[in-house]
Structure formats: C-alpha cells, structure tokens
C-alpha cells in the first residue's frame, strides 16, 4: 500500500489553531438529502453531494453548492492536490466533473474514478456505444474494447492500464474462450499476447512497465510483464507490485508446497504459507512485508520472511511501514474486535473498527482512527486521545513531525485543528 502523498502540503496553514469550517447540521436542514462527507487534504473544505429542491444533485462545499447540477452524482472525491471531482449524469450521459467544470466528453457510463500517486492525474473507466475504455486527464482512449473491468494509473499520472476483453464471446463458445480473449491495454494499446483471464495490474515506479495477474490455461496462473509471462506458472497468483526504482516484480504464487512470495518468478523467501498477499515494499525499497497465514484460520505479518509471533484469527490488514522502515503496524481483528498491532504487539484497547495506522515522521508514535459505541476517536500508541467525534477524517503530520492536522466533526460542526505533536502524548 502506497502512503498518502500530498504535493501541496508545504503550503498548507500549519499555525496551531482550531477553526470551524462549516455547520454541516445546517446542510441537513437546507437540502432534501445530504450524502457522505469528504474533506480536502488541507482541511479547508468539507464537501458532500446534496439534493436540491428540484431533486437534482450537486456537490456542496462549505455550505455553497456548485452552479452545475445533475440528475445523478456520485463518487465525490478530493484529489491529493486538493481538486474536487465527482461523476455526474444528465440526459443519460455521464462525465467527470472537476471543480464544477464538466469534462468535454460524456459517455454511457463512467466508474472507477482514480488519482495518480503524485496527485496530478485523474482517470476512470468509461462505456460508450463503441465499447469500453479509459478517460485520462480529459483525453479518451482512441481504441475501445468489448469489456474492461479495471483501471490503474501510473505514479506520474501520465498513463493508464487495465484488463480488456478483445473479442466478443458467444454463450457456450468454450473453444473460443480457451484461445484466450483477455489482455492488458496500456494507453489504449493491447499487449501482443492474449490470455485466458487477466486480473489486477501495476505500473513500475517510472510508469514504463506494467505487470499483471494472468491465467494461462485452466488451473495455471502466472505474472506477465509487458505481455511476457514468467517462465514458471502456479495454481494461483495475486496482484504483483514492482520494487521501486527497478524492473523487479514481486507477487505471491501458489506452489505445490503452498503459497510463496516470488521475485521475477523465483521464490524470494525460503518459506511457504497457507496464504500470502498484500505485499508492501518499505520506504527504502529494501524491506518487504506481507500479510501471511501460517496455518488455516490464523493471520499475521511477515517481514523479509520473518513472521510476527502473534497471530490473529479474523483479519489482518495491509502492513504499514514507518518512514525509516524499522517499524511495521497493521489493523487486526480477533474474535470480532479490531485493534492495531505494532511490531507484532496488539494494543490492549479494542474497537468496532480501525483504519490503517499512521506513523509519526520519526517513527516513535503510531496513530489510528477507530470507531466504537457510535463515535470516532483518535488513538495514539494504544490510548484514546481527545474527545469522541461524530466523524473523523484522515489526519496528517507536518513534514518535520512537530504538528498534526486533524479534520473532525463535533456537535454538527466540521473543524480543522492543528496541534503540536508533543501534546498527543
């Protein structure tokens, strides 16, 4: 899992203060319907799709609606650089709307709105009368395809890729299906090789290469890189990732000995597991963590092949590294209760839900958003800190780690709070 990157963070207001952004309880009186709230990265804006008196929908930001309204609107999101996007439909045609400006082209349907890691690229899947494709930064792929179910953006936001079906298939035409009708299209151009099935894909850090899960024949899967399959195949594989700054690909594969983590098709760790997935590269590009199941019904985190001693019976979420790569944390669930485990040790406090933990820049502290008893709370190193919130959004440290931005809702009011990090403990 890539850490959140906010390209404009240096220019945010980091003066310690508590400021009301909007009275969102008033919105519920002003509009027929108020949907889920989202907050801008810098905490200056709170937004939600609302329904007007004429039953049209539009985003509302800090109490003010856009000029444009739509028969339907959904997938409201702030980009990492602070732009507000949604998907809107009028006259049965969908498009992407960016800061109240509809993009030029419209389509039968638009979905999977995504942003690039650097915050500069925005794209989504589209369906037209000619087939399926991608809309990226306002430009539509020239080629359309019979089917397309996903889209991934390159880290720089310049390219897009996704799995495609290249030919129509009649019901029951098993022979044609076995020929392989699925592929990956990169910027609208399919790979040279087709496969029985293609699933998730990933870009290299420079955006120049794409790797994907593929099925070769029934019961045999592998990873293909720019259309070329690994020489070894497996009973199953999971989504591949690239080691940053390299062409090396890491993916889990199911071998005759169990699940193993693979590097370019060869075992990376000298261990096999009941299951392994959600592999994550550390900030230095060297350490590698993954969610593993040493035995059926037990889950934990393994780092460079060494598992935490503690296992959990329900769920373990994606591993999160500290900025120096020396520590690891993850949300975990045991006996129906959630908490955070740090370096293998779970917090004593239990919750109805937790979100991905966040390390302080110096790696000394771990913060997490949690939910319990109909309230949200900020948990620091296992201890509940501050009040109970009606809502709590993501929180962000300043680059030097001395301050923390908290975005929250208390008593129907959305607040932006900047506090000194030392006051957390």
Beta strands, then each sheet from edge to edge (+ up, - down):
strand 1: 17-23
strand 2: 33-34
strand 3: 38-39
strand 4: 46-51
strand 5: 57-61
strand 6: 64-65
strand 7: 72-78
strand 8: 84-90
strand 9: 93-98
strand 10: 101-102
strand 11: 109-115
strand 12: 122-128
strand 13: 131-136
strand 14: 139-140
strand 15: 147-148
strand 16: 152-153
strand 17: 160-165
strand 18: 182-186
strand 19: 189-190
strand 20: 197-203
strand 21: 210-217
strand 22: 220-225
strand 23: 228-229
strand 24: 241-242
strand 25: 249-255
strand 26: 258-263
strand 27: 266-267
strand 28: 275-281
strand 29: 288-295
strand 30: 298-303
strand 31: 306-307
strand 32: 315-316
strand 33: 320-321
strand 34: 328-334
strand 35: 337-342
strand 36: 345-346
strand 37: 353-354
strand 38: 358-359
strand 39: 366-372
strand 40: 375-380
strand 41: 383-389
strand 42: 391-392
strand 43: 396-397
strand 44: 403-410
strand 45: 413-420
sheet 1: 1+ 45- 44+ 42-
sheet 2: 1+ 45- 44+ 43-
sheet 3: 2+ 4- 3+
sheet 4: 2+ 4- 5+ 6-
sheet 5: 7+ 8- 9+ 10-
sheet 6: 11+ 12- 13+ 14-
sheet 7: 15+ 17- 16+
sheet 8: 15+ 17- 18+ 19-
sheet 9: 20+ 21- 22+ 23-
sheet 10: 24+ 25- 26+ 27-
sheet 11: 28+ 29- 30+ 31-
sheet 12: 32+ 34- 33+
sheet 13: 32+ 34- 35+ 36-
sheet 14: 37+ 39- 38+
sheet 15: 37+ 39- 40+ 41-
end
